[in-house]
Amino acid sequence: MRFYDEYILPHMINLACSTRPTRKQRAKIVPQASGEVLEIGFGSGLNIPYYDTTRVQKIWGLEPSAGMRKKARPAVDASALDIEFIDLPGEEIPLDDDSVDTVLVTYSLCTIPDAVAALEGMRRVLRPGGQLLYCEHGKAPDENVHRWQERLNPAWRRFAGGCNMHRDIPALLEAGGFSIKSDERMYIPGAKVLCYNYWGSAVAAD
């Protein structure tokens, strides 16, 4: 499994997350990032082209997968952005409290084992007045599609590196201590079980 996780899975995830519809989704949300940014699930650097270089001072790229960090390195080195990788050596994000202006999470909440605990960590490092920007796939609103998500999810999760088809993204954000400020949803082109998207912004709840 280590060979699959480090050498095969990163390429598969990169292909799945770089389709034209997902690129269009990234273009809607990533340019809103500003200041010092923590990007959760940096992956192969697919968000790099969409950052507004006039608004962003620093990007902390949290990516636990060595295979993904290796795949991202050429894009990081070619970018004018100040990008620094951080690993996840323990349960907590290795940044100080109130240390970033924006948390960006795209197509990653589906995979994080304890998404609520991770969101609580994102809330901890976000400065007062900062925002969390998100773009995720998740639970479909149509009952028949959702039933198929439930049926297929166990096998899909094993095959796709822990990705879950059917997480309720707004509910996770609220359970993690966030108040949603903008919330948009739709099916993007592709298999419906994987293509119901949520995107928007949230702030730390009072």
N, C-alpha and C positions, 0 to 999 in steps of 0.2 A: 504493500500500500504506500510505503514511503516514496518509491519510484513513481507511482501513479500521481501522488499528491504533488511532488516537486517538479516532475518533468512532463507530465501529460495534462493533468488538470489545469494548470495555469493557461495553457494554449486553448483548451476547450472553453474555459471561462472567458478568456479574452475574445474569442470568436462570438460567443453568445452575447456578450455585453457591448459589442462594437457594431451591431447591426444599424442600419440607417434609422429605424424608428427609435432605438435607444440613444443614438447620437442626437437626434432631434430633442429628446427629452433632456439630455444633459445640457444642451444649448439653452434651454428655458431657465435652468436653475443655477448653474455654476457661475455665470457672470454676475450674479447678485452677491457673491462672496466679497468680503472686504476686510482690510486690516490684517491681523495675524489669524491664519486659518488652520484649523485642524481638520484634515480630511480622513475620515474613517473608511478603512478598506480601500486604500490607495490603488491597489491592484497593479495593472500594467501602465498606469498613467493616462487612462483614457480621458480624464477630465482636463488634462493640461491645456489642450488647445482652446478651452472655453473660458478660462480665467481672464478677467480684465486686469491686465498688468498695471494699469494706472490706479487700481483700487486695492491691490493686494500687496502687502509688505513681506509676508513670510508664509510658507506652507509647511506644516508638519504633516508628513504622510505616514499615517499609522497603517502598517501592512505586516501582519504576522508571518506571511508565507515568504520564505527565502526564494522560492521559485518565481513568485510574482515580483519581488523586489529586483531580482536579476533581469526579468523581462522589462521592467520599467526603466532600468538604468539608462538606456540610450535616449529615451524621451526626456528624462530628467536632465541629463547632461547637455542636451540640445536646447533646453528651454532657458529663456531669460529670467524666469521666476526663481526666487530663492526657495529651494525645496530641500528639506531635510527629512530623511526617514527616521521613524521611531518604531521600535518593536513593542511587543506587549509581553514583557517578562513576567508579569504577575497579574493579579486581578484588576489592578487599577491602571488607568492611562498614565504614563510617566510624564505628566506635565503638572505644573503647580495649579492650585486653585485660582480661578478668575484670571486666566492667563491668555485666553484667545478671544477674538472678536466674533469669529464665525466658526461654527462646526458644520461641515459638509458631509453628508452621508448619502451615497448613491448606490443602489443595488447591493447593499451590504447587510441591512437589518434582517434579510431573509436567512442569512448564514450564521450570524453570531449566536452561539448556543444560549446564553442568557441575555437576551436583548434588553430586558428591563434594567438589569444591573449595568450593562454597557451604557445605556442612555442616562442613567443616574451619574455615571462617570463623565459623560459629555456635559451634563448640566453643571457638574462640579468645576470643570475647567473653563466654562463659558463666563466671560466678564458680565457684570450687570449691564443691561442694555444690549447685549449681544444676541445673535440669532442662530438657530439651527436651521439649515436648509436641507431638504430631503427630496429624494426621488427614488421610489421603490416600487417593486411589483408585489402583489399580495392577494388577499382574499377577494374573490370576485363577488359582485352583488347578485348575480343570477344563481338561483338555487341549483339548477342542473350543472352549471359550470363548477360551482363550489363543491358539489358532491364528487365530481371527477377529480378535483384537487385533493379532496380527502382520500380518495381511493389510490391515487397515483403517488401521493407525497412520500410514503415510506420508501418506495423503490427509488424515486427521484432523489431523495435526500442522500441515499447511499452513493448513488452514481455521480451526483453533482456537488460533492464536497461539503455536504451539510445544508445546502440550500433548501428552504421550505417554500412551497408554492403558495401557501394559504394563510400567511400571517396577516392579522388585522393591524395595519400600520398605524392608523390614528389611535387605536386603543393602546398600542405599545408606547407611543409617544406620551400619551397622557399618564400611563402607569409609570413611566420613567421620570415624571416631574415636569413635563412641558405643557404649555398652553398653545394650541394651534392657532396661528394667525391667518394663514391662507391655506386652502385645502382644495386641490383640483384633482379630478379623477377621470379616467377613461380607459377603454381598451386601446392599446396600440396594435399595429399590424403584427400578426403572428398567432401562435396557438393560444387560445383564450385562457387555458389553465395557467399560462405563464405570463400573460400580457395585460393583466389589469393593473394599471399604474396609478400611484398616488404621488403627488408632488406639491411642495409648498414650503412654508416657513413656520417656525415655532419659537417661542421664548420660554425662559424658565418661569414656571407657574409661581404665583405668589404664595 
